[in-house]
Amino acid sequence: MMFTEEKTKADIRSNQKALGCYFHELAQRKGVTIEEGHLMKNHVHMCISVPPSIQFQISLVT
């Protein structure tokens, strides 16, 4: 099965909103805030705020 570049970009755009909601929900459960995020083809760039009351290592464990 082959995917054109246009089809792949369309898939990413259609899933972007759902993934954004998922990441924000996960962050809320962990007590952190997503300040900024960028969804790429195969990875995510995210800037998060972790309150001082939470250990950083614990906040990254799902």
N, CA, C and O atoms as a GROMACS GRO file, in nm:
protein
  248
    1MET      N    1   0.084  -0.117   0.000
    1MET     CA    2   0.000   0.000   0.000
    1MET      C    3   0.089   0.124   0.000
    1MET      O    4   0.185   0.130   0.077
    2MET      N    5   0.059   0.219  -0.083
    2MET     CA    6   0.140   0.341  -0.093
    2MET      C    7   0.055   0.460  -0.052
    2MET      O    8  -0.065   0.466  -0.081
    3PHE      N    9   0.118   0.555   0.014
    3PHE     CA   10   0.050   0.677   0.054
    3PHE      C   11   0.117   0.795  -0.016
    3PHE      O   12   0.239   0.805  -0.021
    4THR      N   13   0.036   0.882  -0.069
    4THR     CA   14   0.091   1.003  -0.128
    4THR      C   15   0.120   1.102  -0.017
    4THR      O   16   0.065   1.092   0.093
    5GLU      N   17   0.205   1.197  -0.045
    5GLU     CA   18   0.238   1.298   0.055
    5GLU      C   19   0.115   1.378   0.094
    5GLU      O   20   0.097   1.413   0.210
    6GLU      N   21   0.028   1.405  -0.003
    6GLU     CA   22  -0.093   1.482   0.023
    6GLU      C   23  -0.186   1.405   0.118
    6GLU      O   24  -0.244   1.465   0.209
    7LYS      N   25  -0.199   1.275   0.099
    7LYS     CA   26  -0.284   1.193   0.185
    7LYS      C   27  -0.228   1.190   0.327
    7LYS      O   28  -0.303   1.201   0.424
    8THR      N   29  -0.097   1.177   0.340
    8THR     CA   30  -0.034   1.174   0.472
    8THR      C   31  -0.056   1.306   0.545
    8THR      O   32  -0.088   1.305   0.664
    9LYS      N   33  -0.040   1.418   0.478
    9LYS     CA   34  -0.062   1.548   0.541
    9LYS      C   35  -0.207   1.564   0.584
    9LYS      O   36  -0.234   1.620   0.690
   10ALA      N   37  -0.300   1.514   0.502
   10ALA     CA   38  -0.441   1.522   0.537
   10ALA      C   39  -0.470   1.438   0.661
   10ALA      O   40  -0.547   1.480   0.747
   11ASP      N   41  -0.409   1.320   0.671
   11ASP     CA   42  -0.428   1.235   0.788
   11ASP      C   43  -0.375   1.302   0.914
   11ASP      O   44  -0.439   1.297   1.019
   12ILE      N   45  -0.259   1.365   0.904
   12ILE     CA   46  -0.200   1.433   1.020
   12ILE      C   47  -0.291   1.546   1.065
   12ILE      O   48  -0.316   1.562   1.184
   13ARG      N   49  -0.340   1.625   0.970
   13ARG     CA   50  -0.428   1.736   1.006
   13ARG      C   51  -0.558   1.687   1.070
   13ARG      O   52  -0.606   1.748   1.165
   14SER      N   53  -0.613   1.577   1.021
   14SER     CA   54  -0.738   1.527   1.076
   14SER      C   55  -0.718   1.471   1.217
   14SER      O   56  -0.809   1.480   1.301
   15ASN      N   57  -0.603   1.413   1.245
   15ASN     CA   58  -0.576   1.357   1.377
   15ASN      C   59  -0.519   1.459   1.474
   15ASN      O   60  -0.515   1.433   1.594
   16GLN      N   61  -0.476   1.572   1.425
   16GLN     CA   62  -0.409   1.672   1.508
   16GLN      C   63  -0.500   1.720   1.622
   16GLN      O   64  -0.455   1.731   1.736
   17LYS      N   65  -0.624   1.748   1.592
   17LYS     CA   66  -0.715   1.798   1.694
   17LYS      C   67  -0.740   1.692   1.801
   17LYS      O   68  -0.742   1.723   1.920
   18ALA      N   69  -0.760   1.567   1.758
   18ALA     CA   70  -0.785   1.458   1.853
   18ALA      C   71  -0.662   1.435   1.941
   18ALA      O   72  -0.676   1.415   2.061
   19LEU      N   73  -0.543   1.436   1.882
   19LEU     CA   74  -0.421   1.416   1.960
   19LEU      C   75  -0.398   1.532   2.057
   19LEU      O   76  -0.354   1.510   2.170
   20GLY      N   77  -0.428   1.653   2.013
   20GLY     CA   78  -0.416   1.769   2.101
   20GLY      C   79  -0.505   1.756   2.223
   20GLY      O   80  -0.462   1.786   2.335
   21CYS      N   81  -0.629   1.712   2.202
   21CYS     CA   82  -0.721   1.690   2.315
   21CYS      C   83  -0.668   1.582   2.408
   21CYS      O   84  -0.676   1.596   2.530
   22TYR      N   85  -0.614   1.476   2.350
   22TYR     CA   86  -0.559   1.366   2.431
   22TYR      C   87  -0.443   1.415   2.516
   22TYR      O   88  -0.437   1.384   2.636
   23PHE      N   89  -0.349   1.490   2.457
   23PHE     CA   90  -0.233   1.538   2.532
   23PHE      C   91  -0.275   1.634   2.643
   23PHE      O   92  -0.220   1.630   2.753
   24HIS      N   93  -0.373   1.722   2.615
   24HIS     CA   94  -0.419   1.815   2.718
   24HIS      C   95  -0.490   1.741   2.832
   24HIS      O   96  -0.475   1.778   2.948
   25GLU      N   97  -0.567   1.638   2.798
   25GLU     CA   98  -0.634   1.558   2.901
   25GLU      C   99  -0.532   1.485   2.989
   25GLU      O  100  -0.545   1.481   3.111
   26LEU      N  101  -0.430   1.428   2.926
   26LEU     CA  102  -0.325   1.359   3.000
   26LEU      C  103  -0.249   1.456   3.091
   26LEU      O  104  -0.220   1.423   3.206
   27ALA      N  105  -0.218   1.574   3.040
   27ALA     CA  106  -0.148   1.675   3.120
   27ALA      C  107  -0.233   1.717   3.240
   27ALA      O  108  -0.181   1.734   3.351
   28GLN      N  109  -0.362   1.735   3.218
   28GLN     CA  110  -0.451   1.774   3.327
   28GLN      C  111  -0.455   1.667   3.434
   28GLN      O  112  -0.454   1.699   3.553
   29ARG      N  113  -0.459   1.540   3.394
   29ARG     CA  114  -0.458   1.430   3.492
   29ARG      C  115  -0.331   1.430   3.574
   29ARG      O  116  -0.333   1.396   3.692
   30LYS      N  117  -0.218   1.468   3.512
   30LYS     CA  118  -0.089   1.468   3.581
   30LYS      C  119  -0.066   1.598   3.658
   30LYS      O  120   0.031   1.607   3.734
   31GLY      N  121  -0.152   1.698   3.640
   31GLY     CA  122  -0.137   1.824   3.712
   31GLY      C  123  -0.036   1.919   3.652
   31GLY      O  124   0.017   2.005   3.721
   32VAL      N  125  -0.008   1.903   3.523
   32VAL     CA  126   0.085   1.992   3.453
   32VAL      C  127   0.009   2.069   3.345
   32VAL      O  128  -0.104   2.034   3.310
   33THR      N  129   0.072   2.173   3.293
   33THR     CA  130   0.010   2.256   3.190
   33THR      C  131   0.094   2.252   3.064
   33THR      O  132   0.216   2.265   3.070
   34ILE      N  133   0.030   2.234   2.950
   34ILE     CA  134   0.099   2.241   2.821
   34ILE      C  135   0.100   2.387   2.778
   34ILE      O  136  -0.006   2.443   2.749
   35GLU      N  137   0.216   2.447   2.773
   35GLU     CA  138   0.229   2.587   2.734
   35GLU      C  139   0.228   2.602   2.581
   35GLU      O  140   0.166   2.694   2.527
   36GLU      N  141   0.296   2.510   2.514
   36GLU     CA  142   0.307   2.517   2.368
   36GLU      C  143   0.336   2.377   2.317
   36GLU      O  144   0.407   2.300   2.382
   37GLY      N  145   0.282   2.344   2.200
   37GLY     CA  146   0.308   2.213   2.142
   37GLY      C  147   0.301   2.216   1.991
   37GLY      O  148   0.225   2.293   1.932
   38HIS      N  149   0.381   2.131   1.928
   38HIS     CA  150   0.382   2.120   1.782
   38HIS      C  151   0.382   1.973   1.746
   38HIS      O  152   0.469   1.897   1.789
   39LEU      N  153   0.285   1.932   1.665
   39LEU     CA  154   0.274   1.793   1.622
   39LEU      C  155   0.343   1.778   1.487
   39LEU      O  156   0.306   1.843   1.390
   40MET      N  157   0.443   1.692   1.483
   40MET     CA  158   0.516   1.663   1.358
   40MET      C  159   0.467   1.529   1.303
   40MET      O  160   0.378   1.466   1.361
   41LYS      N  161   0.525   1.486   1.191
   41LYS     CA  162   0.484   1.359   1.131
   41LYS      C  163   0.502   1.242   1.226
   41LYS      O  164   0.415   1.156   1.236
   42ASN      N  165   0.616   1.238   1.295
   42ASN     CA  166   0.647   1.120   1.375
   42ASN      C  167   0.690   1.152   1.518
   42ASN      O  168   0.740   1.064   1.588
   43HIS      N  169   0.670   1.276   1.563
   43HIS     CA  170   0.704   1.312   1.700
   43HIS      C  171   0.633   1.441   1.739
   43HIS      O  172   0.569   1.506   1.656
   44VAL      N  173   0.645   1.476   1.866
   44VAL     CA  174   0.578   1.595   1.919
   44VAL      C  175   0.679   1.680   1.994
   44VAL      O  176   0.762   1.628   2.068
   45HIS      N  177   0.674   1.811   1.975
   45HIS     CA  178   0.752   1.907   2.053
   45HIS      C  179   0.654   1.968   2.153
   45HIS      O  180   0.547   2.015   2.114
   46MET      N  181   0.690   1.968   2.282
   46MET     CA  182   0.601   2.022   2.382
   46MET      C  183   0.677   2.098   2.490
   46MET      O  184   0.782   2.053   2.536
   47CYS      N  185   0.624   2.212   2.527
   47CYS     CA  186   0.677   2.290   2.639
   47CYS      C  187   0.572   2.282   2.750
   47CYS      O  188   0.460   2.329   2.733
   48ILE      N  189   0.610   2.222   2.863
   48ILE     CA  190   0.514   2.204   2.972
   48ILE      C  191   0.560   2.277   3.097
   48ILE      O  192   0.679   2.297   3.119
   49SER      N  193   0.463   2.315   3.179
   49SER     CA  194   0.491   2.376   3.309
   49SER      C  195   0.457   2.274   3.416
   49SER      O  196   0.346   2.223   3.423
   50VAL      N  197   0.556   2.246   3.501
   50VAL     CA  198   0.537   2.152   3.611
   50VAL      C  199   0.541   2.232   3.740
   50VAL      O  200   0.641   2.300   3.767
   51PRO      N  201   0.434   2.226   3.822
   51PRO     CA  202   0.436   2.301   3.948
   51PRO      C  203   0.545   2.248   4.042
   51PRO      O  204   0.581   2.131   4.034
   52PRO      N  205   0.597   2.333   4.130
   52PRO     CA  206   0.704   2.292   4.220
   52PRO      C  207   0.666   2.177   4.312
   52PRO      O  208   0.753   2.107   4.363
   53SER      N  209   0.537   2.158   4.334
   53SER     CA  210   0.494   2.052   4.426
   53SER      C  211   0.503   1.912   4.364
   53SER      O  212   0.490   1.812   4.435
   54ILE      N  213   0.526   1.904   4.232
   54ILE     CA  214   0.535   1.775   4.164
   54ILE      C  215   0.681   1.751   4.125
   54ILE      O  216   0.746   1.839   4.069
   55GLN      N  217   0.730   1.630   4.154
   55GLN     CA  218   0.865   1.593   4.109
   55GLN      C  219   0.862   1.576   3.958
   55GLN      O  220   0.770   1.515   3.904
   56PHE      N  221   0.961   1.629   3.889
   56PHE     CA  222   0.963   1.626   3.743
   56PHE      C  223   0.961   1.483   3.689
   56PHE      O  224   0.890   1.457   3.591
   57GLN      N  225   1.034   1.391   3.748
   57GLN     CA  226   1.040   1.254   3.700
   57GLN      C  227   0.903   1.187   3.708
   57GLN      O  228   0.866   1.112   3.618
   58ILE      N  229   0.830   1.213   3.813
   58ILE     CA  230   0.699   1.152   3.831
   58ILE      C  231   0.600   1.206   3.726
   58ILE      O  232   0.513   1.132   3.680
   59SER      N  233   0.612   1.333   3.690
   59SER     CA  234   0.516   1.393   3.598
   59SER      C  235   0.526   1.333   3.458
   59SER      O  236   0.428   1.339   3.382
   60LEU      N  237   0.640   1.276   3.421
   60LEU     CA  238   0.655   1.221   3.286
   60LEU      C  239   0.612   1.076   3.275
   60LEU      O  240   0.601   1.023   3.164
   61VAL      N  241   0.587   1.010   3.386
   61VAL     CA  242   0.544   0.871   3.384
   61VAL      C  243   0.394   0.865   3.357
   61VAL      O  244   0.316   0.932   3.424
   62THR      N  245   0.355   0.783   3.258
   62THR     CA  246   0.212   0.775   3.224
   62THR      C  247   0.141   0.673   3.309
   62THR      O  248   0.020   0.653   3.294
   0.00000   0.00000   0.00000
